[in-house]
Amino acid sequence: MKKIALALACLAFSGSAFAWESWGQVYKSYQIPVPIWGDQTTDLEDCSGTSEYLGTAKRAYITWNQVTNTDFSWTIGGWGGPYGGAGDGFNTIRFKEINDVGVLGLTTLNNYQGDRDCDVKMDVNQNWECGPSDPWWNEFDLESVILHEVGHQLGLDHSSNNSAVMWWSIGMSANKRVLHSDDIAGIRGRYPD
Ligand SMILES: [Zn+2]
């Protein structure tokens, strides 16, 4: 009995070191690098043109790609689609109205022929800072929120570490464009190399 108690104590200790959580199945190795299909049809009025907000999105995907010692990576499929309904096999990011108070971005998890298929939607009706400048006191940081949603897209749930990008909320003027060690442990945990 003492040995079991000791083993449990060790588990509890290692569990408290990281707080990330899994969300859904992982992308299978033959899906990786996972192509991202973007939507360039929306006029996101806070950004100066399509190229600016797509550039912001690209930076967020690249930030996840820069993590070493993981088998996971994204690649840009294209910015003009194709994309359609949920579960169509295309992993997308779109800029649309969400119309849900307090929701900045939304990621939906689907399944296409047994494979992970995950889509991000960003709310166009927020006061965004498109970067690379820092957000003002009354702005949300677009890159930080996309970085968070992309963490969901690749298979992470919310972390209970409030310094992590995968923490459930972000305030106005907050800048979280750099992954926390807990986020890095999360992608490595889900996609070990
Ligand atoms: Zn979230």
Boltz pocket constraint, residues with backbone or C-beta under 6 A from the ligand:
constraints:
  - pocket:
      binder: B
      contacts: [[A, 148], [A, 152], [A, 158], [A, 166], [A, 167], [A, 168]]
      max_distance: 6.0
